[in-house]
């Protein structure tokens, strides 16, 4: 049954928007009138053709929304509801109009005879490859509710990792921005008014004072140019990183940094092994799972290592050995994967490797947060101390002359 997006006026004259299913647009208009609404427009939602489909493809839904939707769908299907009824129940209370339209469109595709995985394939920005492959395996094995529940865990863990990294970096970045603004205000407004008095003394000023006066004059005269150059540099860097070759070298350089490299390895390894564990538990073949897991790894050298490992596994090489040849993945994770291959419990050991790398990432994020905050404070304190000394040194010199 097709879905129709409508706009209608209620009894109070307010515009109501939503999606309804019906055989024809005329039947949907009749349903709206029965509900006391005056229909203004009724348009069919067609996957691949309508404007809404283009919006879905470009934007998708957020990680938290995806986790909640998957969890609710798993609960309803686990309770024995057919897929179309479960999707219909999820579309009713949805306060997110974009999510509501997508859910109704999914239900329409399922009622037309498509599988849930095939319906999800029409919304690639909302449902990545791992969702489509895992749901497809769950439908074939008859374990769809269990698979959806594990997918919800995966989506929640992925979103939590993203939020944790943002939270760890938010305080130092905000502190640095505020400190930079304070220092710029001192240099461009406060310092010239105070230090300008010393220029009329016709005395040799200390080096720190002269340096501060030169820096203040430069910022007042050319500060706007420095700001423009900084914006251009950031924009140029973003454009350069669109190139795969440049982004590959940038990611490789990040892996060589002492602390950032550890964080990058831990985050990418945790994401890859968690994805592989989920796919392996859902009976997705290892070669297919490796191809999907490589796509969720943001770091390009590590992604390429995953793809090379998949090629060597296809030739008969053990997965842990193929993955270890790149030298990019932590040895602890490789040992856990190797033990899983030997014991026949690869999914469980992949999940353990993901948990171990998550703990490693949490530990290093805590250490990074503990170091960056005080480091920024010390740097700002040093800059303020320099400004204060540069102002006070001529005053001390005047006191000595008076004595």
Secondary structure, DSSP 8 states (H G I E B T S, - for coil): --EEEEEEE-TTS-EEEEEEE-SSHHHHHHHHHHTT-EEEEEEEE-TTTSHHHHHHHHH---HHHHHHHHHHHHHHHHTT--HHHHHHHHHHS---HHHHHHHHHHHHHHHTT--HHHHHTT-TTTS-HHHHHHHHHHHHHT-HHHHHHHHHHHHHHHHHHHHHHHHHHHHHHHHHHHHHHHHHHIIIIIHHHHHGGGGGG-S---HHHHHHHHHHHHHHHHHHHHHHHHHHHHHHHHHHTTSHHHHHHHHHHHHHSHHHHHHHHHHHHHHHHHHHHHHHHTT--HHHHHHHHHHT--SHHHHHHHHHHHHHHHTT--HHHHHHTTS-S-HHHHHHHHHHHHHT-HHHHHHHHHHHHHHHHHHHHHHHHHHHHHHHHHHHHHHHHHHHHHHHHHHHHHHHHH-
